[in-house]
């Protein structure tokens, strides 16, 4: 039996192309994974010893042995709560307007859409400058936690809007039509069919946006998150946050503070991983098959 | 004479006698455009109470567009515009004071693909009465609607189960029950059986025979046998091509179903019902 019949022509060549491509894919994967893995391993090995009660329950100090990150951890939690409280209503409201009410033939609606896409790509430092000029000085809020939460809200709002729009768009039109055909008003269709259908997607998008916001440092530095806060934060008081605290500790000359920074990174990563895991769980649990 | 492949002896229900005709819809020179292109033009006909009226014709003939005029579903398409008149029991459906939401309460619609809400069977049927704030016992309404749609016996023990767990045919009957729960006067059905298997189709057709005692039914179908089996009156639509190739639907012939299928007066109808075209 011949191995070079009509049916096997070209097989060797395409086999090699396939192998090379597959090798390239593995390589891309490996670069990403190994880099991340190495970083995580390094941080973890360096910092795990100091992830203890002192870190959670003590304020920072010039003595690394007794220094903790309680004000920063609390502030990050406060900011997270405010961030959700601000972004979810605003983001979902905007998304509902754009998907259900806006007439796409109007130039201002198209402008709005393009702008939201663009805003999602603006560097976070630019939001920081805006926050400093507009919130801290313009509105006279001062360098307070609320200003920090507000500027992070602006930062992640486009992401939430885009995620909510995707979720709303995923609700099939046949559901809307079915509800309209029963004599439901637009408000009832949106409120009783579209929003419940879009909730899992909206929740997932909001949590991912939240975890992005909590990891931000630059905008908070600009609106005046302090690097040394020895007291627990209030909404209208001066504050620091975990990423800012980490930034400050890393910059210290003493080796012990780097260890401390590594342990704070572990805490921050832990918070973000829990949030992301929750988002994935939500998505899998409530994912709809129409 | 046309060699009709449809066996009219299958028909179990003869149309009501001519004298009993009571006009529910009076359509006069109706046209629908999507943006610049006309989808339907110059349609005039009357729909009678407690009749099943079928719209048949090839794809693109505007029959679905037409049926959506009766409950103003075309309003939901921003580019759609309607000209001409539809009187519903003497009242202009497109009058400036008419609220489309009110229209849809009286004129229910069942769609081509079953579209149950992703909720329980009970909540699907209860949705209409709830949004309309209908009084009385919700449980009774749900039961009555499910019974009318011949679905009660199959689902009475699992009303809290998800509607998407039902079979396609059951889902479509659920959608019919959902419509009936708001106590409409007219039922519009846009190819209600095209996504179903033959047995489920038969059940929907039997249901239409039952329901026309209480309701006026308009059904779009591309299945001629179905029209012959269920409809008292049949309207045949076709596509005409304009000078620039634009496709516009027009009404060719409207008459008693038996007439349409055995003695059509238009050559185009004859060609269609004998299967020479479309």
HADDOCK unambig.tbl for C-alpha pairs under 7 A between the chains (distance, minus, plus):
assign (segid A and resid 174 and name CA) (segid B and resid 115 and name CA) 6.00 0.50 0.50
assign (segid A and resid 175 and name CA) (segid B and resid 115 and name CA) 6.20 0.50 0.50
assign (segid A and resid 175 and name CA) (segid B and resid 117 and name CA) 6.21 0.50 0.50
assign (segid A and resid 178 and name CA) (segid B and resid 115 and name CA) 6.67 0.50 0.50
assign (segid A and resid 181 and name CA) (segid B and resid 104 and name CA) 5.55 0.50 0.50
assign (segid A and resid 181 and name CA) (segid B and resid 108 and name CA) 6.06 0.50 0.50
assign (segid A and resid 181 and name CA) (segid B and resid 109 and name CA) 5.80 0.50 0.50
assign (segid A and resid 182 and name CA) (segid B and resid 104 and name CA) 6.03 0.50 0.50
assign (segid A and resid 182 and name CA) (segid B and resid 105 and name CA) 5.88 0.50 0.50
assign (segid A and resid 182 and name CA) (segid B and resid 108 and name CA) 6.30 0.50 0.50
assign (segid A and resid 182 and name CA) (segid B and resid 128 and name CA) 5.56 0.50 0.50
assign (segid A and resid 182 and name CA) (segid B and resid 179 and name CA) 6.36 0.50 0.50
assign (segid A and resid 183 and name CA) (segid B and resid 101 and name CA) 4.91 0.50 0.50
assign (segid A and resid 183 and name CA) (segid B and resid 102 and name CA) 6.47 0.50 0.50
assign (segid A and resid 183 and name CA) (segid B and resid 104 and name CA) 4.77 0.50 0.50
assign (segid A and resid 183 and name CA) (segid B and resid 105 and name CA) 4.65 0.50 0.50
assign (segid A and resid 184 and name CA) (segid B and resid 101 and name CA) 6.58 0.50 0.50
assign (segid A and resid 184 and name CA) (segid B and resid 131 and name CA) 6.05 0.50 0.50
assign (segid A and resid 185 and name CA) (segid B and resid 101 and name CA) 6.32 0.50 0.50
